[in-house]
Amino acid sequence: MKHTSALKVSQLSVNYDKTPVLWDISLDIPTGKLVGIIGPNGAGKSTFIKTALGLLKPISGKVDFFGQPLKDVRLQVAYVPQRETVDWDFPITVRDLVLMGRYGRLGTFNWPRQADKAAVDYYLEQVGMSAYADRQISQLSGGQQQRVFIARALLQEADIYFMDEPFAGIDLASETVIMNILRQLKSSGKTVFVVHHDLNTVESYFDWVILLNMRLVAYGSTKTTFTPENLNATYGKSYALFDQALRLSQSRASGIV
């Protein structure tokens, strides 16, 4: 029987040099949730997922996936970093980039099999990028790059996905495609964590949220956690501006303004 806790973090603290970035974070996220990681710039959101993934070393604390350390479940956890972390001028095709998602399973000296290549084609179709399979990655728009990134993560066929700002700087069509895929992942029992900035879409995109600003402000179901009080505690004075913009945009959407 699979462990009901997808991610459990206990007393996690992280420093850059000697500056604290995350302090004493403890949370427990059940499986099968679509989780928004919300907070202002510099709040430690990317640091949180990089530390959970073992890319950064904490000064203290413990992270478990399905009740086990990452090293025991590494193939069950996939990561979509920020788009800027890739050299998009590197001379490879879209298909080659997506195929990299299988390398963890293949091992060092095993070549991709026909089934791996067929899976690449399947996931490119899922993200609406089949027509671009043989293009150089340098020829893609921002939204197309992000879709290809998502296809690479899907090819890992993991149980937990971490995505660092997948909607940053992309077109609305790509955002819609990606969001539909995230919902499909959730409906098939996967757990997805998304670093996200647009407060307008939090309630329609995520069923759980983690509110971070160096410390954990709150986490839980979006309905009970994504409240003005918690947002105020997360964003401080700047939240008043967010709140005003949010109300205006909601009024406009409902035709009041």
Secondary structure, 3 states (H helix, E strand, C coil): CCCCEEEEEEEEEEEECCEEEEEEEEEEEECCCEEEEECCCCCCHHHHHHHHCCCCCCCEEEEEECCECHHHHHHHEEEECCHHHCCCCCCCEHHHHHHHHHHHHHCCCCCCCHHHHHHHHHHHHHCCCHHHCCCEHHHCCHHHHHHHHHHHHHHCCCCEEEEECCCCCCCHHHHHHHHHHHHHHHHCCCEEEEECCCHHHHHHHCCEEEEECCCEEEEEEHHHHCCHHHHHHHHCCHHHHHHHHHHHHHHHHCCCC
